Amino acid sequence: MVRGDRLQIRPSFATLAILNGVLWLAGVAAFGEPTYWSPSSPLDYAAVGLFSAGALTFGFCLWRLGEGERSPASIAARIGAISAIVVSGANIAEDALLIRPFGVLWIAGVFALEIALLVLGVALALTPGGGPSRCQYC
């Protein structure tokens, strides 16, 4: 997309969703039982990184879903996106960098994300046509 004199590269929702699925599957398949709460091996740190990358791309997917007109669904998607991005950053800070107070932020982010996803699901179910207006992905 070209805006003014700058070229903006924005991955499509489908690309983000596929990348998100690959990251989650890689984390589960390769690192089924990591000690992510107290990483000690390279595989443990890789699991933390994959979880954080998965949460981050999930946030990007929700952000793209929330684009368009303001509606309860798009607002819930944006809140969920911000929450997922917070979860990603807090996970890296707590588990990889061992900054323990970020665990509280991680928990708060997970709860906010879950609530946003519940609200998003209800809003999508109640929206005529099943999705936010002008949503190309629903």
SVG drawing of the C-alpha trace seen along z (x, -y; Angstrom):
<svg xmlns="http://www.w3.org/2000/svg" viewBox="-28 -12 49 45">
<polyline fill="none" stroke="black" stroke-width="0.4" points="0.0,0.0 1.3,-3.4 0.4,-6.3 1.8,-9.7 5.4,-9.2 5.9,-6.2 5.4,-2.5 3.7,-0.7 4.0,3.0 1.2,4.6 0.8,8.4 -2.6,9.7 -4.8,11.2 -4.4,14.6 -0.6,14.3 -0.7,13.4 -3.1,16.2 -1.0,18.8 2.2,17.5 0.4,17.5 -0.7,21.1 2.8,22.2 4.3,20.6 1.9,22.2 2.3,25.6 6.1,25.3 6.0,24.5 3.7,27.4 5.3,30.0 8.9,29.2 8.6,28.2 5.7,30.2 6.8,30.0 9.3,27.1 10.1,25.6 9.2,22.1 8.5,20.8 12.2,21.4 14.1,21.9 17.5,23.5 18.1,25.1 18.2,23.6 15.0,25.5 13.2,23.9 14.2,20.5 13.1,21.4 9.7,22.4 9.4,19.1 10.3,17.3 7.8,19.3 5.0,18.6 5.8,14.9 5.9,14.8 2.6,16.7 1.0,14.3 2.4,11.3 1.1,12.5 -2.2,13.3 -2.4,9.7 -1.6,8.6 -4.4,10.8 -6.8,9.3 -5.7,5.8 -6.4,6.4 -9.7,7.9 -10.6,4.7 -10.0,2.4 -12.9,0.7 -15.9,-1.1 -16.2,-1.4 -18.4,1.4 -18.5,3.4 -16.7,6.2 -13.9,4.0 -13.4,2.4 -13.2,5.8 -10.8,7.0 -8.5,4.0 -8.6,4.5 -7.8,8.2 -4.9,7.2 -3.4,4.9 -3.8,7.5 -2.1,10.2 0.8,7.9 1.1,7.2 1.1,10.9 3.9,11.4 6.1,8.7 5.4,9.7 6.2,13.4 9.6,12.5 10.4,10.2 9.3,12.7 10.4,16.0 13.4,15.2 14.8,12.2 13.7,13.5 12.1,10.2 9.5,11.8 7.2,8.8 6.1,9.0 4.3,12.2 1.5,10.1 1.3,8.1 1.2,11.4 -1.7,12.7 -3.6,9.4 -3.0,9.5 -4.3,13.0 -7.5,12.1 -8.0,9.0 -7.5,11.0 -10.0,13.7 -12.6,11.1 -12.0,9.3 -12.3,12.6 -15.6,13.4 -17.0,10.0 -15.7,10.3 -17.4,13.6 -20.7,12.3 -20.4,9.1 -19.7,11.2 -22.6,13.5 -25.0,10.6 -23.8,8.6 -25.9,9.0 -23.9,10.9 -21.7,12.4 -18.9,9.9 -17.8,6.3 -19.0,4.1 -16.4,4.0 -14.5,6.8 -13.0,8.7 -11.9,11.6 -15.1,12.7"/>
</svg>
